[in-house]
Amino acid sequence: MEELKSKYEQALAKYNCNVDEATVAAAVKKIIEERVPKNDTEEVKKFLLGSVCMTTLTTQDSAESVLKLVEKVNKFSEEYPNLPHVATVVTYPRFAQLVADSLEVEGVIPTVVSGAFPSSQALIEIKVAETKLAVQDGAENVDIVMHVGEFLSGDYETVCDEIWEQKAACGDVPMKVILETGDLLNLSNVKKASILSMYAGADYIKTSTGKEKVGATPEAVYVMCQAIKEYYDQTGIMVGLKPAGGINSVKDALTYYSIVEEILGEKWLTNYYFRLGTSRLPNLILSDLAGKEVKFF
């Protein structure tokens, strides 16, 4: 156990995890003032539309309601052939096969939340089984939640081992690790959680479940981008990013785009490496582009 712990501590030691929050706040303010207005273009908004993860994760979800969402995604490509389709449809694992069988739009990825989402408070055997079953049923992306409690307790061994075991259950299917940044107390912890998640096998790191009081923030995303860049510089491995939770406006989305552009550059500005967890954004972008209110989804 001590050997494993020292391995994780060694991984963190390669990075500066003492984040100056005032410096981050100033950098974010500058990006919002300077880059966001330049990126407020039709081209960027179309790109953002193609990065959206359409999500339904409620206690009221049923086969009927999930199918209605999939049908809207299918219909969107018919009604707006000149606009990008959304990137994914995200549901609970029980609907993975339904989504996989019903999606007709090439390139829209059936995605699930797994591993006892949103709390991650289940036995690891349960998390692994749920993930394996979802992949068997057709999930092509899997989103899990880092064990926040164990992270805050300093048990990095458990945190990383659970991520690694769930990644093993995914096989070749890309896996996002949700950090739940709003619960991590400070930006230094956001940096540590980002590094540990990538070290344990995350293909993406994601801010939030959308189920806590605080979702994505520009400051947390800025630090996550720094971690992704430093990890890439160390390993050559590109890890994707997904801001999610509390993205309530086109400007919010433009802000996250601009942060990625500033820190990670064009290489990350594809709808594979950059995703947005916000089901309200498509209607907002459609309304913006049309110059009138549009409620398609």
N, C-alpha and C positions, 0 to 999 in steps of 0.2 A: 504493500500500500504506500509506504513512504517513497519507494522508487517511482511509482506512478505519479504521486503528488509532486515530486521534485521535477518530473518530466513536464508537467503542466506549468509549474512555476518557471521552469527554464524557457518554455515557449513564451510566456508573458515577459520574461526578462529581456527578450530581443526587441521589445517595443517600449516606447515611452507611454505609459498608461496614466501618468499624472497630468490630467487635462486642466488647463487654465480656462475656467468657464468664462471669464471676462473677455479673453482673447477670442474665444469661439463666438461669443455674442457679437463682438465688433466685426468679425469676419462675415458672419451671417447678415448683419445689418448692411454691410457694404455690397454683398451679393444682391440682396433684395433691392437696394437703391440703384445699382448699376447694371446688373445683368438681367433682372426680371423684365424691365421695360423693353430691352433689346430683344428678348425672347417672346414677347407678347405678339406673336405672329400667327397667321393661319397655318403655316407649315408646322410650327411647333405644336400647336393645338391638335392638329391631325395626328401627329406622332403620339401625343399624350393619350388620345383616344385609343390608339392601338396598343397601349401599354396597360390598359385597365383590366383588372381582375373583377369580373362581375360575380358578386357573392351573395349567397343567401344562407345565413347561419342563425336561424331562429328556432324557438321551440314550436312554432306553428308550421314549420316546413313539412311538406308531404310530397308524395310522388306527383300529385297533381300540380302543386305550386311550383315545384322544381321543373317539371316539364313545361310549364308556362314560361318560365324564364328562358329555358333552352330554346323554345319556339320563337321568342322575341329575338334572341341572338341569331337564330337561323334567318328570320325575316329581315333583320337589319341589313344583312349583306345583299338582300334582294332590293330593298328600298333605298339604300345608300351605297350603290356599287362603286362610287368614286371616293368613298371614305374607308379608312382602315377598320377592320372588325376588331372587337376586343380581344385581349390576349388569352384569357382563361375564363372558365366558369367554375366557381369554387363552392363546394357543398360539404356536408358531413359525409363520412364514408359510406353510410347506408345507401346513398344515392349515386355512388360512383358508376355502377354499371348502367343505370338509367341515363346518366349524362353521356357516358361514352357511346351508348347505343343510339342516342337521340341527336347528338350534334351532327349537323350536316355541313358546317363551314370548315373547310380545310384550314388548319393552322390554329384553330381555337382549341385550347388544351383542357381536357377534363382534369380538375384539380380537387384535392380534398384537404381538409384539416384533420389531423390525426394525433395519436398519442395523448388521449384524454384532454383534447382541446376544450376550453381555453385555459384550464388550471394546471395541466400536466400532473395532477395529483392522482396518479394511479400506479399500480405495480408495473415495473418495466416490462414484465411478461405480457401484460395486457396491452401496453402501448405497442410493443413489437407485433403482437398478433393483429391488432387493429390495422396497423400499417401494412403488413403483409397481405391481409385480406383486401384492403383498398386497392393495392397494386394489382392483385389478381383480378379484381373486378373492373380494371381499366383506367385507374387513376394514372395520369402521366406526369403529374407534379404532386408533391406531398408537402404540406406545411405542418410543422410540429412546434411545440412551445418548449423553450429551455426551462429547466426546473429552477425558477427564480428563487424559491426558498433556500434550496441547497447552495445556490450561487452566493446569496447574501450571507449565508453561514460560513462561506469560505470552503465548502466541500467541492472543489473543482473536479475531483476524481469522479464523483457521482454525476455531476453535470455533463462532463465530457463523455463518460462511458455510456450514459443514456442516449446522448446524441449519436454516438458512434453505432450503438446497437440498432437504433432506428434507421440510420443511414444504411446499414447492412441489410435491413429488411426491405429497403427501397430498391436495392440493386442498382440498376442503371437509371432509375427514375430520379430526376433532380429533386432535392429536398431543401426546403427553406426552414431556417430556424428563427422562430419569433422570440425576440429578446424581452419583450414587454418593457420597453425603455422607460415608460412612465412610472414603473415600480422599482427602478434600479437606483434611486436616491440621488445619483450624481453622474456627471459625464465621464468621470474616470471609470466608473463601473460599466458604463456603456462601451467604452473602449475595451475593457477587459473581457466583457461578455462577447463582444464581436470577435476578438482574437481567439478566444477559447472555442467558440462555435465553429469558426472556420478551421481551426486546428483539428477539431473533432470530425470534420467532414461535411460541413454545410456547403451546399452549392449556392445558396443565397442567404443573406441575413435580412430579417424583416423587423420593423419597429414594434408592431403591436398586434394584439388580437382584435382590437376594436371593442373589447368587452370591459376594459378598465376605464377609469375616469380620464386618464391622460393617454392620448394616442401618440401619433407621430408629432415631432416638433422639428423645426429646422435645425436647431442646435444638435439634437440627437442624430439626425441624418448626416449633418456635417461631420460629426465624430465617427460615425459608421463608415462614411466614405474615406476618411483618413485611414481608418483601420484596414479597409479593403485595399487601398493603394499600398500601404506599407506591407501588407501580407503578400500582395502581388509582387512587390519589389524583392521580398525575401524568397518567395517560392516559385514565382512565374505562373501561379494559379489565379485565374480570373473568377471572382465570386460576385454574384449578382446582388442587387439591392431592391428591397420592396418597402417603401414607406406605406403605412396603412393606419387607419384610424384617425378620424378628425380632419380628413381632407374635404373641406366644405366649399371650396371655391376653385375657379380656374386659376386664380392667382396662387393659391396654395400649391397646386400641381406645378405651375410654372416655377415656383420657388424651389421645389425639390429637383426639378429638371436642371435649373440653373446651378444648384449646389453640385450636382453630379458633373455637369459640364466644367465647372471651375476646378474640382479636385481630381476627378477621374478622367475627364476628357471624352472625346467623341467615341472612343472604343467601347465605352459603356452605354452609349446612347442608342441602344437597340431595344426592341420590345422583348428580347430574350434576357438581357442583363438588367434592364430597368423595368420594373413593374410598379403599378400603383393599386393599392387596395382601397378602392372607393367606388361603390356602385352608383353614387349620385353624380359622378363627374361626366359620364356620357351625355346625359340630358343637359347639363350645364354647358358643355362644349358645343353640342348641337344648337342650343339656344344662342350661344355667342356667335357661331358661324352664320346662323340664319337671321340674326338680328331681331328675333322674336322668341317667345317662350315655346320650347318644344318639349313634349313629354312622351318620348318613345318608349323608354324602359319603365 
